[in-house]
Amino acid sequence: VRLQELPEDLPPGQLPHYIDVTIKQDLVDNARPGDRIILTGIVRIEQEPVVGVSRASSGLYRLRVDGNNIEFIGGRGTKSSRRSEREEISPEAEKMIKLLSKDPNIDRRLVDSFAPHIKGHELIKEAILYLIVGSTQRILADGGKIRGDINIFLVGDPGTAKSEMLKFCARIAPRGLYTSGRGSTAAGLTAAVVKDKSGIFMLEAGAVVLGDQGLVCIDEFDKMKPEDRSALHEVMEQQTASIAKGGIVATLNARTSILAAANPLYGKYDPFRNITENVNLPIPLLTRFDLIFVVRDIPSKEKDRKIAEHIIDLHTPAGIENRSLIDVDILTKYLGYSKRINPILTKEAEEKILEYYMKMRNVESEEMITVTPRQLEALIRLATARSRLLMKDQVEAEDADRAIFLFESMLQDAGVDVNTGKVDLGVLQGKPQSEVSRMQLFMDVLRSLEGEPKQPVEDRLFVSELVKSGKFTEEEARNYIRRMLREASIYESKPGHYNRV
């Protein structure tokens, strides 16, 4: 077994050291990559052979440990040991945390204390705090699991402090890792198979496995290669990372929250395009995020002045003095302590969430579908996370209200179909209702022009009929024809003539 330092114990910028441990008998196959353990053993010094020199004559020595006992503090350990955080909380700190949680303005103070050097973005900061504490994983009677981790995606203009929020989140989270998409591969995120000195293949845990029961912040998410990014599909929904390489077949725990940030495809966010057209990400991955925030840099005299004054204050010797801010160390301990609480959903909170869900589902066939069962689960996770953050034993109606407010804010930002101006969750799934109805109209017009038996439809006539329908301009009609040709929904039966496939 190769034992490696815990990421949260490392000084900034230092690579983790490791030591090889020899284990025997019942300890064999007891720990897997990514598990957090306390190992008891005897340290020995071994002579290492050097090329051309015998082992006995070699002057190279290496430390080795003979393991006697393995105690789990994370990964596959017992439920009680999994809940305990690496960071020990003293009785004095626990008393201070409990006193802090009784403050009637604690929710406001926590948001103000998160990245205080960044002005504004209160909603995003609040959502990130919910992500850090997370919700509780539910294990069903049939053995199925409902994930408790929250995933959040930030997309927006450059210079809107997205990266700063990610770095601060990784720093204060009880177990947080930060990585950049440009320098991340599938193996680096999940697990890599490497060959050791003896020529044996072994697994090395990646970011999401090391961040098990914590969080991973991925900046420049759009810069990752598609084949590397696809490794996150399983992690974000199934909470595991499966690997089959070099004769090793394993499924590793990756119960990790993902906080990702990306820049728009065209440099700045284009408000006249839907979010799927603004971001270079596959739709199945986009739908796995519970919340998506669009961060836009819109000039505003009053807001710009406040931000400028805030930045200047940061550069003064006194800095920002605010008595209501919570110290970073206390904040980390507070968040770690919050993760131990498992609140129960009250009847009032259930009714609030169910009422909102049914209201959004109860629409006419022509209207937009705004909520699916996946979003219902996200609302429950957010309400539970808020209750945890405020250290309550029960998820109350006000927690459900706040979760609904956050979700509504996301829909107004990222879920509006630019073609109709209406909220439509289909936008996040790449097929807004307006687009679906346009496609149906397009195919209906072509079908009627083809006649029976099918005849080739001339380009000029087809474009003219599409424009007459009122759903297309001439330019949009021609662009749509080119797109349908690319997608092989129609084909050019002879030059300048089209038919359905």
N, C-alpha and C positions, 0 to 999 in steps of 0.2 A: 504494500500500500504506500502511496506517496502522500505525505501530509504537507499541506500548504497553509500559510498564514491566512487569517480571515481578512477580507478586504477592508472592513471597517477599522481594523487595528493597524493598518499600514500608514506610515507618514505620507503626506502628499507627494505624488510623483514617483514613489518607490515601487519596484516590482516585488511581488511576494516571494519570499524564500521558501524552500521546501526541503524535506528530509525523507529518506526512504525508511520504511518500517517493515520489519519481518514479523508476520503474524502466523500462528499455527492453530491447528485443530478447530475448535468450535468458533474461533474468531474469523476464520476464512469465509469470504463472501458475506460478511456481516454488514459492511459499509459499502456505499456506492458513490460514484463521483458527485460532488455537490453537497454531500452530507456534512453537517457540522458536528464534530466529535471532540471529546476530551479523551486523550489517549494516555494510559499509564504504561510505562515500560522502562527498560534498562538501556542506557546509552553505552555503545561500544565503539571502539576505534578499530577500523579495518585498514590494512595496507591495500593500496590500489596498484594493479599491475601497470607498468609503462611499457610502450613498444620497445622491444630489444632488451628489456631488463626483466628478470624474474620477479615474482610477487615478493619473495623474501628479501630481495636486495633493493626493492623500490623504496624511495623516500617519500612517496605520496600517500597520505592518509586521508580517510574519509570517515565521518561520523555516521553511525548507523544505530537504529533503535530496535530492540526486541520487544514487541508489544505484548502486554499481559492482560490489559482490560480496555474495552471501548465503551464510553458513555456518550449517548447522543444528546446534543443541545439543539438540534435542528434537523432538517431533512426528514428522514424516516423515523425519527424518535417517537416517543410516546406523546399523547396529546398535551399533557401538562408541560413536558420539556420543550415541545414545539412552541408553546405559547410564550415561554419565558424568553425574554430578549437577552441578547449578548450583553447589553449595557446594564450593569447592576445599579439599582436605585436604592439609595440609603434611606433609612426611616425618616431622616430630616427632609430629604428631597421629596419623599412620598407625602409627607405632611404638607409641604409647600404646594405640591401639585393639587392635592385635594382642596386646599384653601383657594387656590387659583381657580379651580373648576366651579366654585360657588359664586364667583364674581358674575353679577347679572349681565355685564358687557363682555364676557369672555370671548364670545364668537367674534366681536368686532376687534378685540385686542389681538386675538390669534391672527386674523387677516392682516392687521397693521404690522404685526411682528414678522410676517413672512416677507422676506426680501424688502426691508424698509427703504433700501436705497433705490428701489424702483417705484416711481410715482404712478398711481392709478392701477388699472387691471384688477380691481378688487374681486370681481366675479371669478376670474381665472385663478387668482390666489386662493379663494375659498374652495374652488373645485379641486385644486392640487392638494390642499389640506385633507379633503375627503379621500383623495387617492392614497395619500400616505397612510392614513389609519385603516382604510378599506372597510369591507363588510365581512360578515362571517360566511365561511363556506358551508353549504348545506349538503349533508350526505343523506340520500334518500333510502327508503326501505329496500329497494331493489339493488342497492349498491351504486346507483348513479350519483353524480355530484353536480351541484350548481355552484359555479365559481363566485367567490366573494370579492375578487380583486377588480378594481376599477381601472379602465384604460381611457386616457385622454389624449387628444390630438390638437396641436396648435398650428395654425397656418396663417401666414400674413406677411405684410410688407417687411423688408429688411429694416433693422434698427428699431424694432418695437420691443426689445428686451426679452424675446422668447428664450434665447440661449441662457441669459442670466437667470431666468426663473428656473430653467432645467438644472443649472449648476447648483443653485441655492437649494433646490429640492433634494438633490442627491447628497448635499452636504448635511442637511438637518434630519433627513430620514434615518430612523434607527438602523436600517440596512438598505443603503442606496448606492447604485453604480451609475456612472455617467460615461457614455460613449458617443462617438460621432459616426454618422452613417457612412461617410466617405471612407473611413478606415476600418469598417466592420464587414466581416464575411459571415456566411452561414455557420462555419465551424467556430468562429470567434464568439458568435452569439449563443450557440447551443452547446456543442461539444466537438472536440477535435480528437482524431486518432493519431497518436504519435508513437514513434519507435524509441524505446529507451536504450541504454548502453548495451544491454544484453541481447538486443534485437527483438524483444517481445513488444507487441503492439499494446498500447494502453490508452485509456480515455483521459483527456484533460477537459475539465468543465469550462464552459464559456460564460458569458455575462449573465444570461437569463437563468442558468443553473446555479451560479454563485449567488445570484440575487433571489434565490428561492425564499418565499415568504417575506420579500422586501419589494423593492421597485428598481426598474432600470429606465434611465432617461436616455433617449436616442435623439441626438440633434442631427440636423441635415438628413432627415429621414428620406427625403426625395432623391438624395444623391446615391443611395444604396443601389447595387445591381439587383435587377428583378429576381435572379436566382437566389441571392442571399436573403432578400426581403421575404421570400416565400417561406423561409424557415420559421417565421413568426406566426404564420397562420395557425399552426397547431398550438403554439405556446399561448396565444391570446384567448383561445376558446377552450381547449382541452386541458391547459395548464401542465402539459408534459412536453418533453423534447425527445423524440425517438431517433435513434441512430443505428445504422447497419453498415459498418465499414471494417475492413481489415480483419474479418472473422469475428468482430464484436457486434452483437445485437443487444441493444439496451434501450430502456425507456427511463429517462431521468425526470425527476420532479422539477417543474419550472412554474411554481405558483407565484407568479410575478406580475406586478402591475406595470404597465408600459405607459410612459409619458413621452410622447414623440412631438417633434417640431419640424416644420418644413417651410421653405419659401415657395411662393407661387411660381407656376410654370413660366409666366411672362415677366418675371422680375417684380412687378407690383400686382397686387390682387385686382383683378378686373371685375367690377361689380355687375357688368353686363353679361357675364358668363356664370353658369352654375358651378358649384364647388368641384365637381368631378372634372370639369374642363379647366379649372384653375390649378389643379394639383396633379402631379405626375405619380399617381398611386393606383394600384388595381382596386376595383370596387369591392371585392370580397374582403380585402384587408381594411378598407375604410369603414365598412359596416360593423367591424369588430370593436370599434371605439364607442364607449358609452357617451362621451361628450366630445364635440368638435367645436373649437372656438376660432373664429376668424378675427385676427388682430390687424386692424387697418390704421394707417397713419394719415388721418384726415386733418388738414390744417384748421386750427381753431385758435383765435387770438388769446382767449382767456386760458384755455387748457395748455397751449404752448408756453405761455408766460409762467404758469405754475410749475411746469416740468423744468423749464430753464432755471427758475429760482431754486428748485429742489436740487438740481445738479450742481449749481453754484454753492449751495449750502454744504454739499458733501465735500467740497474742496476747501472749506474754511476750517481753521484749527479746531473749533468747537464741534463741527459736524452737526448731526441732527440730534437734538436733545428732546426726548419725549418720554415722560415718566410712565406712560401707559404701555410702552414696548416691553415685551418679555425677552429676557436674555436668551441668546442662541442655545446655550447649554441646557437651560431649564426647558426651552421649547422642545429640544430633542427628547429630553426625558419625559416631558408631558405627552408627546406623540407616541413614544414607546409604551408608556403606561396605558394610554387610551386603547391601544391595540389588544389589551388583555380583556377588555370589557365586551360582553356578548349580550347586547340589548334584545328584548323580545318585542315583536311587532304587536302594537295594540289594535283593538278593534277599530278605533277612530282613524288611525293611520291607514289601516287596510281599506276602510270605506273611502277615504280621500283619494287614494291611489286608484282604486277600482272605479270610482265615479269619474275621475279624469280620463282613465283609459277608455271607458265606455262612451264618454262624451266625444272623444277624438275618433273613436271607431264608428260612432253612429252618424254616418254621413250619407248623402245621396250618392247614387252611382256615378254621377257626373263630377262630384266633388273629389277632393284629394284625400288619400289615406295618409294619416300623419303618424300613426303609432302601430307597431307590430309587437307580438309577445316578447321579442328580444329587448325592446325598449321598456316594456313593463318590468322585466327583471332589472334593468338598469335603474329604474326609478326606485325600486325596493333597495338596491345596493346603496344608492345615494342617500336615501332617508336613513338607513341603518348607519352609514358612515358618519352622518351629522350627529346622530344620537351618541355614537361612540366618542366623537370629538368633544362633545359637551359632557361626557362621562355620565350618561343617563342609563338607567336600567331598562328603560322602555323606549321604543320608537313611537313618538307622539305625533299628533296631527300636524303640529307646527314643523316637525322634521319633514313630513311628507309634503307640506306646502312649499318648503324651501327647495326640496328636490324637484318638484314640479316647476318652480320658478326658474331654476337652472336649466331644466330641459326646454322650457319655453324660450328662454334666452338663446339657447343653441339653435332652435328651430327658426327664430327670427333672423339669426346671423347666417346660418349655413343651410337651412332647409327651405328657403324661399325659391320657387321656380321663377327665374328672371323673365320667362316668356309670358307668364300669367300674373305675376306679383302675388301669388297665393302660396301659403305654406304647404309643402308636399314632401313627405319623407322619401318618395321615389327619387328625388334629386340626389340623395345620399347613396342610392342604390344604382345610379346611372341611368335610370329610366323614369323621368318625371311623367306625370299623367299627360301633360300637354304633348310630350314627345311621343308617347304611346298612341295618342289620338291622331297625331300627325302621320305616324307610320301607317296606321289603319286607313286613313284617308288616302295616302299616297298609293297604297296597294289596291284600294277600292277603285280609284280613278283609273289605274292601269288595267285592272280586271275588266272594267266596263268598256274601255277603249279597245281591248284585245278582241272582245266579242267571242262568238262560238261559230266555227272552230277558231282557235287562237290565231290571231294575225299580228305581225310585227307592228308596233306603235311608233309613229314618226316622232322624233325629238321635239320639233317645233309645236306640234299638236299637243303632245303630252305636257310640255311646259305651260302652254296656253291654258289648258284645262286646270292645272294645279293652281295657277294664278287666279283663275276665276273662282276657285273654291274659297278664296279670302284668307287661307291659312299660310300662303307662301307669297313672297315677292319673286320676281323672275330670277334674281341672283340666288335666293335661297332654294328655289326649285332646282336650279342647275347644280348647286352644291349638294343637294339631297340626292339627286340622281347619281352623282359621282360617288357619294358615300355608299349608296345601296349597291352600286357596282363593285366597290371594294369589299363589301360584306357578303357578296355573292347572293344577295336577295333577288336581284334581277340580272339579266345578261343582255349583251348587245347581239341580237340575232343576225343583224347585218348592219353595215355602217350607218349610224344615225338613227337606228331603230331598236326598240327595247321590248323584252318579254319577261314575264315572271318565271322564276326558276321552278 
